[in-house]
Amino acid sequence: MDKAKDFLNTMLKEKAKLVIACSGGPDSMCLLDLVLKIKKVKQLTIIIAHVNHNLRPESKTEQQFLQEYCEKNNLIFETIDLDFHDQFNEQKGHEERYNFFKKVIAKYGAKYLLTAHHADDLMETIFLRIARGSTLSGYLGFPKVKTYDTYQVIRPLWDYTKADILKYDKENKLPFFTDESNNSLAITRNRYRHQLLPFLKKEDPNIAQKYGKFSQELAAYDTFVNDYIAKLDCLKDNYLDLNKLAAESEFIKEKALQELIKKIQKDNWLEVSDALMQEIKKLFDGRNRSIDLNNAFIARREYHKLYIMNRPTKESFSYELTEDLTLPMGKFTFAENTLDESNYTLRLNSKEIALPLKVRSKMVGDKMTVKNLAGHKKIKDIFIDEKIPLAKRAEIPLVVDHNDVILWIPGVKKSKFAKTKKEKCDIIIHYEGLGEKE
């Protein structure tokens, strides 16, 4: 395990705070022991994060053991009990674990999360993803180090096999628990573990190192492609700029879409099947339309943008506008004077309208007499002309008078009642939209 110790010494800064995901099994106890060997020299603060899935009778015993082990070794112990009501789902379990780890990281301001994934885990993961179908990013398995905004995930045992780990545990007389469910061939991963891996290792004792090299090469290709996409500047907050992808290959377009989905999945779990991915890809060349992703999200093409967004709600709103008003979508401020004549500022003569003013959501059939334009125009048509995405239209506020006459679509259009700075007015309102202006 010299390579793992050297790696830890290189990666971990002195006086660092780190979280170790520890189940109490042979892998995580090996990892913990390696970190303990450098704890004093590096002056590390170690937080053990343990998830009790409550799926086995022994779970409580293992949890209690780890708590006592931490007390004995002066380690911080954080744990969580999960209850799946006999309906355990591997993906759901993964989500719950990593949500817990993130909370522990934030609580202590830790810079590292250490997990005990090893070379056999890597091969199993690659086999599973090839069998199920995945992407370039998925086929590489998992990297040795992954950097997030505030912390890094580090896998010090990435180069070692299960046999290496068990040998280390035996030589160092480490205590650990064995999860017997890992032997059940009813679980797909276990069949790879107990049937496929032994066969491959018998054929080639160095197979684990070769899969490690395979993963690293794919990671290099993946990084190159991601850097290329970043330079295109096509990936925005929750959409792709299709104009910037127009001349690119189908591979680059699909990879950019995958990156958008991964970006959204950081905060909101968004699982997209291969079949749905093929449907979403049709939006690159199609008309404006939406695809329901069956998980509270939709994919939506709006002009030159392809959005992945939460399914819009139809909640309406209405507020009286008699003083400064801050809403989720923006802020209205009354002013005494301003030089601004953009669509973000409205001047009114109170004698021409009915007070008080209101701010409300759009309603079916809404019309407005647009300034410098004869006759009424539907608000829906104004939104279409201005190329405002469908999902954003419900959020745009309308300013109306007491008789529900539409006076202003802030940031978009003014009505015939809007005054210029040279005309008489006694009401001046400025609007500032909250969030990105597109």
Summary of the structure (lengths in Angstrom):
residues: 438
radius of gyration: 29.0
end to end distance: 52.9
largest distance: 91.0
contacts: 1253
relative contact order: 0.08
helix: 41%
strand: 21%
